[in-house]
Amino acid sequence: GSSSPTPSQAPASLRPTEPANMLSLEMDQTEEATYNELQNNLAKASRELSLTSGKLQSRSREEQQAELTLKALNELPEGTRVHTQLGKAFLTQPLPDVKNNLTKVRDDSRRETTTLSEKKAHLEAKVKQIETEAQEF
């Protein structure tokens, strides 16, 4: 009798999927996963860059404020009574103590600014690299 047609005799629409088509579909899924990973990496790096930029600006302001305050305090005579703010209250403190505290704040901010600047430059390069990879993809 008449058996069902062999795969090579069946119409093209009924033949089993050829390995080349499956490979193509698999490649598309792999490419999509790679692209999605690039997008996620770009978003993460951009967020980190934004946070680092904000911290950098904040530390720069702290450094400048401490520097300006120190300049003003250096013009005062040694025995001058100085008040520092603590919440809503003010405390009287010796001028040398206030200067030492401001010097520490300025120096710490300066060190952190340097570190954050390096981190920002690294993150900018990373974002640029990921963007380039995404465009080449």
C-alpha positions as CSV (number, residue, x, y, z in Angstrom):
1,G,0.0,0.0,0.0
2,S,0.7,3.6,0.0
3,S,2.7,4.7,3.1
4,S,3.1,8.3,4.2
5,P,5.6,10.3,2.2
6,T,9.2,10.4,3.4
7,P,10.5,13.7,4.7
8,S,12.2,14.5,1.4
9,Q,8.9,14.0,-0.5
10,A,6.7,16.0,1.9
11,P,5.9,19.6,1.0
12,A,8.5,22.1,2.4
13,S,6.0,23.4,5.0
14,L,5.6,19.9,6.5
15,R,9.3,18.9,6.6
16,P,11.0,18.8,10.0
17,T,12.9,22.0,10.8
18,E,16.3,21.9,9.3
19,P,19.3,22.2,11.6
20,A,20.4,25.4,9.8
21,N,17.1,27.1,10.7
22,M,17.4,26.0,14.3
23,L,21.0,27.2,14.4
24,S,19.8,30.6,13.1
25,L,17.1,30.8,15.8
26,E,19.6,29.8,18.4
27,M,22.0,32.5,17.2
28,D,19.3,35.1,17.3
29,Q,18.5,34.2,20.9
30,T,22.2,34.2,21.8
31,E,22.6,37.6,20.1
32,E,19.5,39.0,21.9
33,A,20.9,37.8,25.2
34,T,24.3,39.4,24.5
35,Y,22.6,42.6,23.4
36,N,20.4,42.6,26.6
37,E,23.5,42.0,28.7
38,L,25.3,45.0,27.0
39,Q,22.2,47.2,27.7
40,N,22.1,46.1,31.3
41,N,25.9,46.7,31.7
42,L,25.5,50.2,30.1
43,A,22.6,51.1,32.4
44,K,24.5,49.9,35.5
45,A,27.7,51.8,34.5
46,S,25.8,54.9,33.7
47,R,24.0,54.8,37.1
48,E,27.4,54.3,38.9
49,L,28.9,57.2,36.9
50,S,26.0,59.5,37.8
51,L,26.4,58.6,41.5
52,T,30.1,59.1,41.4
53,S,29.7,62.5,39.7
54,G,27.3,63.6,42.4
55,K,29.6,62.5,45.2
56,L,32.5,64.2,43.4
57,Q,30.6,67.5,43.3
58,S,29.6,67.2,46.9
59,R,33.2,66.6,48.1
60,S,34.5,69.4,45.9
61,R,32.0,71.8,47.6
62,E,33.1,70.6,51.0
63,E,36.7,71.2,50.2
64,Q,36.1,74.7,48.8
65,Q,33.9,75.6,51.8
66,A,36.5,74.4,54.3
67,E,39.2,76.2,52.4
68,L,37.3,79.5,52.3
69,T,36.4,79.3,56.0
70,L,40.0,78.5,56.9
71,K,41.2,81.6,55.0
72,A,38.7,83.8,56.9
73,L,39.7,82.2,60.3
74,N,43.4,82.7,59.5
75,E,42.8,86.5,59.5
76,L,41.4,86.5,63.0
77,P,43.6,87.0,66.1
78,E,44.5,83.8,68.0
79,G,42.3,84.6,71.1
80,T,39.1,85.2,69.1
81,R,36.0,83.3,70.3
82,V,34.7,81.1,67.6
83,H,31.3,79.4,67.4
84,T,30.6,76.2,65.4
85,Q,27.2,74.9,64.6
86,L,26.0,71.7,66.1
87,G,22.5,71.0,64.7
88,K,20.5,74.1,65.8
89,A,22.8,75.0,68.6
90,F,26.2,76.7,68.5
91,L,29.3,75.8,70.5
92,T,32.1,78.0,71.6
93,Q,35.4,76.4,70.6
94,P,39.1,77.5,70.7
95,L,40.2,78.9,67.3
96,P,43.0,76.4,66.9
97,D,40.6,73.4,67.4
98,V,38.2,74.8,64.7
99,K,41.1,75.4,62.3
100,N,42.4,71.8,62.9
101,N,39.0,70.4,62.3
102,L,38.5,72.4,59.1
103,T,42.0,71.4,57.9
104,K,41.1,67.7,58.4
105,V,37.8,68.1,56.6
106,R,39.6,69.9,53.7
107,D,42.3,67.3,53.4
108,D,39.9,64.4,53.6
109,S,37.7,66.0,51.0
110,R,40.7,66.6,48.8
111,R,41.8,63.0,49.0
112,E,38.3,61.7,48.3
113,T,37.9,64.1,45.4
114,T,41.1,62.7,43.9
115,T,39.9,59.1,44.3
116,L,36.4,60.0,42.9
117,S,38.0,61.8,39.9
118,E,39.9,58.7,39.0
119,K,36.9,56.5,39.5
120,K,34.8,58.9,37.3
121,A,37.4,58.8,34.5
122,H,37.4,55.0,34.7
123,L,33.6,54.8,34.6
124,E,33.5,57.2,31.7
125,A,35.9,55.0,29.7
126,K,33.8,51.9,30.7
127,V,30.5,53.6,29.5
128,K,32.2,54.6,26.2
129,Q,33.5,51.1,25.7
130,I,30.1,49.5,26.3
131,E,28.5,52.0,24.0
132,T,31.0,51.1,21.3
133,E,30.4,47.4,21.8
134,A,26.7,47.9,21.6
135,Q,27.0,50.0,18.3
136,E,29.4,47.4,16.8
137,F,26.9,44.7,17.7
